[in-house]
Amino acid sequence: MNVPFLSLKDIAGKYHDEIHEAVRRVIDSGWYLQGKENAAFEANYARYIGSGHAIGCANGLDALALILRAYMELGVMAPGDEVIVPANTYIASILSVTENNLTPVLVEPDITTYQIDGSKIEAAITSKTKAVMIVHLYGQCAYTDKIGQICKKYNLKLVEDNAQAHGCLYNGKKTGSLGDAAGHSFYPGKNLGALGDAGAVTTNDGTLADTIRTIANYGSSQKYIFNYKGRNSRLDEIQAAALDVKLKYLDEDNNLRKQIAKKYIDNIKNPNVILPAVDDWDSHVFHLFPIRTGKRDELQAYLAKRGIQTLIHYPIPPHKQECYSEWNDLSFPITEQIHREELSLPMSPMLTDEQVRFVVDTINRGDTI
Ligand SMILES: *Cc1c(COP(=O)(O)O)cnc(C)c1O
């Protein structure tokens, strides 16, 4: 049996007719940017997340970078100020900080949840700290009341990287509505994925929303009037139309992911495999299903030989990357352990029962690995 890690073709196929109809509607309309598809998706996505405003933009990295840029234009932060980020995240979270000439301060995650360790944040705060960026990594909520309280106590902005967690809940509220602003990615492989690059910012702060909208439109609030040295980062009409179709099915798709995760968790019995710790099924939408094992590379090769495709998220931590050579000598042991041991099993709403059973049985049979 063949188990691909994720088949985007299958996912698009599930909504074939509706997506084709939406894309055709845009093509035939002759209106491709800043139109009613974008406005409709922004309104529907803001309502879904439970935020006052959603601003479509070109991708998830831009969404995060635009939030920080707007805070700088509004005088909330200035070049050289510090933003606390988890040490174990996808590089884009950190790129959004350095792109704005802000300084990322890396904080270790918790080894059981893989989310930023709230008990280590306060020690990382200095007089230059202006924000905490939490990342709901792998689809699991990173927010805790403690993190919220720390941000209030030190007057820090709380920015959420919600690229991997559309639909995830914390005490009944969606991630993306828990902090001051959130960046969302609709990269095709995300839980809510476009047919190319796409992203959005959500926030309840109307001034921030207006500033982001202006910066993302060349810095122009009115045609040919330029208030900021802006950029072009917009969500095009075809992507917005396709996303609006898929948004209707996001909860259903997330529930399918959870059912698969439950089967993995209930049935994988290999003693060498550490399964994700889930104490609240609402607070995880399983963008990925990350396991850990000391024999990661052996297990990956064993599964590959049997037709099961797995991926590593991520093989090299940000502080060991060439682009951040200034950090290469720093040590983050928990982060490094996760990057050494993590393996993501196949996960998508399109996996069949037979495929899931085959993955479980194959891992259980490989108990010497
Ligand atoms: C995907 C991702 C991003 C970047 O989103 P793009 O749309 O690919 O630019 C940022 N942060 C995290 C955690 C991601 O997984």
The ligand as a Tripos MOL2 file, in Angstrom:
@<TRIPOS>MOLECULE
LIG
   15    15     1     0     0
SMALL
NO_CHARGES

@<TRIPOS>ATOM
      1 C1          3.7450   28.1960    6.7850 C.3       1 LIG1
      2 C2          4.2120   28.9560    7.9540 C.ar      1 LIG1
      3 C3          4.5190   30.3220    7.8860 C.ar      1 LIG1
      4 C4          4.6430   31.0580    6.5940 C.3       1 LIG1
      5 O1          3.5530   31.0470    5.7870 O.3       1 LIG1
      6 P1          3.7350   31.2410    4.1970 P.3       1 LIG1
      7 O2          2.3530   31.4400    3.7220 O.co2     1 LIG1
      8 O3          4.3570   30.0020    3.6730 O.co2     1 LIG1
      9 O4          4.5860   32.4440    3.9930 O.co2     1 LIG1
     10 C5          4.8060   30.9800    9.0480 C.ar      1 LIG1
     11 N1          4.8500   30.3490   10.2300 N.ar      1 LIG1
     12 C6          4.5980   29.0330   10.3400 C.ar      1 LIG1
     13 C7          4.6360   28.3900   11.6850 C.3       1 LIG1
     14 C8          4.2880   28.2850    9.2110 C.ar      1 LIG1
     15 O5          4.0560   26.9730    9.3240 O.3       1 LIG1
@<TRIPOS>BOND
     1     1     2 1
     2     2     3 ar
     3     2    14 ar
     4     3     4 1
     5     3    10 ar
     6     4     5 1
     7     5     6 1
     8     6     7 2
     9     6     8 1
    10     6     9 1
    11    10    11 ar
    12    11    12 ar
    13    12    13 1
    14    12    14 ar
    15    14    15 1
@<TRIPOS>SUBSTRUCTURE
     1 LIG1         1 GROUP 0 **** ****
